[in-house]
Every structure is written in C-alpha cells, then in structure tokens.
Amino acid sequence: VGHDGTEAWLQAIGSAANVAQAQIDAAKNRFLPAIRGALSKSPIKGRITLSGYEGSELIVARLLVESGADLRYVGTACPRTPAGEADREWLLARGVMVQYRASLEQDLAAVREFRPDLAIGTTPVVQAAKQLRIPSLYFTNLISARPLMGPAGAGSLAAVINAAIANKV
C-alpha cells in the first residue's frame, strides 16, 4: 500500500521467490512511478486521527501519510504482532502515535487532543467527533472497504478524505 509499502512488498515477494533482482527492479520501475503520481495528484491536506478494529489500520495510516495527511494518531483494537512491525516503525519514524489494543477512551482522547480536521473511526468515535463539529468518516464502511493498493487505491482514498475535510464548518 502506498509507494514505500509497495516497494518493500515487491522486494520481499521477489526475494522470497528467488526472483532475480533485475526482474524485481523492473516490477518496481513499472508500478512505483504510477503510485507516486497518484499520491502527488491528489494530496491530502489536513490533520487526521484514525481508529478501527479490523487490522488494516496501520496500512491505511501509511497511505494517508504518503498522501500528505498530517496523521497524529492511529489506534487499533488489534494486538502488536511481528507482521505489523515494519508498518509501526515506519509510522513512528514519521511522528504518528500508534496505539495497539486501543480503548474507546484512548481513541476519544486522541480526537480531543489533536482536534483533527477529520476523524476516521468506529461508530462511537464518529459520533463524538460530530458532537465536536469535526468531520468524520466510518472506518469500516468508507475507508477499509475501498481499494488501497496501487495507483487506484491512493487516488480513491484521497478523494474521499479531501471531500470530507472540505465539509468542515
């Protein structure tokens, strides 16, 4: 997901399958410029908090950051696992707070602390954000259900996020 995640994924898959580095590089040269182009074509401008319970929160968070979002917090109900460690490290290196096994109270505290231009979350997070007059989107219905990989994923996510931020009162 995103430029950096796709690059790492192509490298890891190619290496695991014993594909020659020249072929891996050819795949990167074919897909990565299109992803970078989609990310730069529709930048996200705004502060966001993100919370959910499905397990895709960290990859969505990475895509938001690569799209230009000022993401301050990502909370997930899932536990920290080795499979998500690269995503966690990538996000932390960019100043994003990552909360595993996040409680509703932690998610709501992040919305109050960071006063985002857009809160993405579960039903109670969305309801609380709306009471604070903060535009909000349901993670499950409006974010995680979208394509996230490749150029289509980057463009699809940015369109929804930018439209929601534009509704800020």
VOFITI-940746 format. One record per residue (C-alpha): residue number from 0; residue in one letter; x, y, z. Coordinates in pm, 1 decimal. Layout:
<n NUM	res A	east X	north Y	up Z>
...
//
This chain:
<n 0	res V	east 0.0	north 0.0	up 0.0>
<n 1	res G	east 142.1	north 335.7	up -99.1>
<n 2	res H	east 479.0	north 385.7	up -264.4>
<n 3	res D	east 705.0	north 275.4	up 21.4>
<n 4	res G	east 489.4	north -20.4	up 124.4>
<n 5	res T	east 456.1	north -143.4	up -233.0>
<n 6	res E	east 829.7	north -112.6	up -289.4>
<n 7	res A	east 902.9	north -316.1	up 24.7>
<n 8	res W	east 636.8	north -572.5	up -68.6>
<n 9	res L	east 771.8	north -621.0	up -421.8>
<n 10	res Q	east 1123.0	north -662.5	up -284.9>
<n 11	res A	east 1015.1	north -910.1	up -17.0>
<n 12	res I	east 799.8	north -1119.4	up -252.7>
<n 13	res G	east 1067.7	north -1123.9	up -520.9>
<n 14	res S	east 1339.6	north -1220.4	up -273.9>
<n 15	res A	east 1125.9	north -1491.8	up -114.6>
<n 16	res A	east 1052.8	north -1637.9	up -457.9>
<n 17	res N	east 1419.1	north -1623.0	up -564.2>
<n 18	res V	east 1342.9	north -1377.3	up -845.0>
<n 19	res A	east 1646.2	north -1204.5	up -994.3>
<n 20	res Q	east 1699.0	north -852.4	up -863.5>
<n 21	res A	east 1680.8	north -714.5	up -1218.5>
<n 22	res Q	east 1325.6	north -850.8	up -1251.6>
<n 23	res I	east 1227.2	north -712.9	up -912.4>
<n 24	res D	east 1365.0	north -374.4	up -1014.2>
<n 25	res A	east 1171.7	north -391.7	up -1342.1>
<n 26	res A	east 848.1	north -450.8	up -1149.7>
<n 27	res K	east 929.0	north -159.9	up -919.9>
<n 28	res N	east 1004.5	north 64.0	up -1218.9>
<n 29	res R	east 670.9	north -28.9	up -1371.5>
<n 30	res F	east 443.9	north 26.0	up -1069.9>
<n 31	res L	east 610.5	north 272.5	up -833.8>
<n 32	res P	east 605.4	north 581.2	up -1060.6>
<n 33	res A	east 230.9	north 535.6	up -1115.8>
<n 34	res I	east 170.5	north 512.5	up -741.6>
<n 35	res R	east 385.6	north 819.1	up -672.9>
<n 36	res G	east 196.1	north 1002.8	up -945.7>
<n 37	res A	east -141.4	north 915.2	up -793.5>
<n 38	res L	east -21.2	north 1024.2	up -449.2>
<n 39	res S	east 103.2	north 1360.0	up -576.6>
<n 40	res K	east -200.7	north 1418.7	up -799.3>
<n 41	res S	east -446.8	north 1421.8	up -508.3>
<n 42	res P	east -262.7	north 1527.5	up -193.9>
<n 43	res I	east -445.0	north 1518.0	up 137.2>
<n 44	res K	east -415.7	north 1843.3	up 328.7>
<n 45	res G	east -533.1	north 1821.8	up 686.3>
<n 46	res R	east -482.6	north 1676.2	up 1032.0>
<n 47	res I	east -639.4	north 1333.5	up 1083.3>
<n 48	res T	east -689.6	north 1080.2	up 1360.3>
<n 49	res L	east -763.0	north 718.8	up 1269.2>
<n 50	res S	east -904.4	north 436.2	up 1475.5>
<n 51	res G	east -1053.4	north 97.7	up 1399.5>
<n 52	res Y	east -1067.4	north -268.1	up 1486.0>
<n 53	res E	east -1018.3	north -459.0	up 1161.5>
<n 54	res G	east -641.0	north -490.7	up 1139.6>
<n 55	res S	east -581.3	north -275.1	up 832.7>
<n 56	res E	east -547.2	north 48.9	up 1029.8>
<n 57	res L	east -167.4	north 69.4	up 1005.1>
<n 58	res I	east -155.8	north 24.0	up 628.5>
<n 59	res V	east -433.2	north 279.7	up 583.9>
<n 60	res A	east -235.6	north 511.2	up 812.9>
<n 61	res R	east 72.5	north 469.8	up 595.4>
<n 62	res L	east -125.6	north 552.5	up 283.3>
<n 63	res L	east -269.2	north 863.6	up 449.8>
<n 64	res V	east 78.9	north 985.7	up 546.3>
<n 65	res E	east 218.0	north 914.5	up 199.8>
<n 66	res S	east -76.3	north 1109.0	up 58.7>
<n 67	res G	east 30.5	north 1414.8	up 258.4>
<n 68	res A	east -202.4	north 1388.2	up 558.7>
<n 69	res D	east -89.4	north 1517.0	up 894.9>
<n 70	res L	east -177.9	north 1196.6	up 1076.6>
<n 71	res R	east -126.4	north 1226.7	up 1451.1>
<n 72	res Y	east -278.9	north 907.1	up 1591.5>
<n 73	res V	east -372.1	north 559.2	up 1478.1>
<n 74	res G	east -548.4	north 329.8	up 1718.5>
<n 75	res T	east -630.2	north -32.2	up 1653.2>
<n 76	res A	east -811.5	north -287.9	up 1863.8>
<n 77	res C	east -565.1	north -546.9	up 1735.0>
<n 78	res P	east -252.5	north -652.9	up 1925.2>
<n 79	res R	east 101.7	north -569.1	up 1824.6>
<n 80	res T	east 241.0	north -853.8	up 1613.0>
<n 81	res P	east 562.1	north -917.4	up 1419.8>
<n 82	res A	east 367.4	north -892.9	up 1092.0>
<n 83	res G	east 287.6	north -525.0	up 1156.9>
<n 84	res E	east 623.8	north -421.8	up 1296.2>
<n 85	res A	east 754.0	north -260.5	up 975.8>
<n 86	res D	east 436.8	north -51.4	up 949.9>
<n 87	res R	east 461.7	north 53.7	up 1315.5>
<n 88	res E	east 825.5	north 156.1	up 1276.9>
<n 89	res W	east 750.4	north 347.3	up 954.8>
<n 90	res L	east 468.0	north 538.6	up 1125.2>
<n 91	res L	east 664.3	north 612.3	up 1442.0>
<n 92	res A	east 953.1	north 746.9	up 1232.3>
<n 93	res R	east 706.7	north 998.8	up 1088.8>
<n 94	res G	east 571.3	north 1111.7	up 1425.0>
<n 95	res V	east 248.5	north 912.5	up 1426.5>
<n 96	res M	east 134.9	north 777.3	up 1763.4>
<n 97	res V	east 42.9	north 407.7	up 1730.0>
<n 98	res Q	east -185.5	north 257.0	up 1995.0>
<n 99	res Y	east -245.4	north -118.7	up 1998.1>
<n 100	res R	east -542.5	north -265.7	up 2183.3>
<n 101	res A	east -679.7	north 87.5	up 2181.8>
<n 102	res S	east -976.7	north 154.3	up 2402.2>
<n 103	res L	east -1260.2	north 385.4	up 2310.0>
<n 104	res E	east -1133.0	north 625.2	up 2575.8>
<n 105	res Q	east -788.2	north 638.0	up 2411.2>
<n 106	res D	east -939.5	north 698.9	up 2067.7>
<n 107	res L	east -1163.0	north 976.3	up 2200.8>
<n 108	res A	east -873.0	north 1133.2	up 2391.5>
<n 109	res A	east -676.5	north 1149.7	up 2065.7>
<n 110	res V	east -963.2	north 1330.1	up 1892.4>
<n 111	res R	east -984.9	north 1580.8	up 2179.3>
<n 112	res E	east -607.1	north 1628.2	up 2198.5>
<n 113	res F	east -528.7	north 1663.8	up 1829.8>
<n 114	res R	east -850.9	north 1839.6	up 1717.0>
<n 115	res P	east -824.9	north 1688.1	up 1368.7>
<n 116	res D	east -973.5	north 1826.8	up 1052.2>
<n 117	res L	east -1111.3	north 1474.9	up 1006.4>
<n 118	res A	east -1164.4	north 1187.5	up 1248.9>
<n 119	res I	east -1182.8	north 839.7	up 1098.1>
<n 120	res G	east -1309.5	north 574.2	up 1331.9>
<n 121	res T	east -1569.8	north 346.1	up 1476.5>
<n 122	res T	east -1929.7	north 449.8	up 1538.0>
<n 123	res P	east -1871.7	north 598.3	up 1886.4>
<n 124	res V	east -1562.9	north 789.4	up 1766.3>
<n 125	res V	east -1754.6	north 929.6	up 1470.0>
<n 126	res Q	east -2047.5	north 1029.2	up 1692.6>
<n 127	res A	east -1819.6	north 1204.3	up 1941.7>
<n 128	res A	east -1631.3	north 1385.6	up 1664.6>
<n 129	res K	east -1956.3	north 1506.3	up 1512.1>
<n 130	res Q	east -2061.2	north 1644.3	up 1851.8>
<n 131	res L	east -1734.2	north 1841.3	up 1847.7>
<n 132	res R	east -1820.2	north 1962.7	up 1493.7>
<n 133	res I	east -1530.7	north 1765.9	up 1347.3>
<n 134	res P	east -1598.5	north 1597.2	up 1011.6>
<n 135	res S	east -1573.7	north 1221.8	up 1046.0>
<n 136	res L	east -1588.0	north 903.6	up 843.8>
<n 137	res Y	east -1663.3	north 546.9	up 943.2>
<n 138	res F	east -1350.3	north 336.2	up 901.5>
<n 139	res T	east -1529.7	north 14.2	up 811.2>
<n 140	res N	east -1785.3	north 145.9	up 562.7>
<n 141	res L	east -1598.6	north 431.5	up 396.8>
<n 142	res I	east -1226.3	north 362.4	up 426.9>
<n 143	res S	east -1133.5	north -3.9	up 464.3>
<n 144	res A	east -1389.1	north -109.2	up 202.1>
<n 145	res R	east -1202.5	north 90.5	up -67.1>
<n 146	res P	east -918.9	north -37.0	up -281.1>
<n 147	res L	east -592.6	north 50.4	up -110.4>
<n 148	res M	east -325.3	north -99.1	up -335.9>
<n 149	res G	east -167.9	north 56.0	up -641.4>
<n 150	res P	east -247.7	north 390.5	up -802.5>
<n 151	res A	east -623.4	north 329.7	up -780.5>
<n 152	res G	east -602.9	north 288.4	up -404.4>
<n 153	res A	east -410.9	north 609.0	up -349.4>
<n 154	res G	east -646.8	north 812.4	up -564.7>
<n 155	res S	east -963.2	north 657.5	up -424.2>
<n 156	res L	east -870.9	north 724.1	up -63.2>
<n 157	res A	east -760.6	north 1082.6	up -125.5>
<n 158	res A	east -1087.4	north 1172.1	up -298.8>
<n 159	res V	east -1299.4	north 1057.8	up -3.6>
<n 160	res I	east -1073.0	north 1217.6	up 258.4>
<n 161	res N	east -1046.5	north 1552.4	up 80.0>
<n 162	res A	east -1422.5	north 1568.8	up 26.9>
<n 163	res A	east -1484.6	north 1505.8	up 395.7>
<n 164	res I	east -1228.2	north 1765.9	up 508.2>
<n 165	res A	east -1386.6	north 2019.4	up 272.6>
<n 166	res N	east -1710.0	north 1983.7	up 473.7>
<n 167	res K	east -1550.4	north 2125.6	up 788.1>
<n 168	res V	east -1760.7	north 2402.9	up 934.7>
//
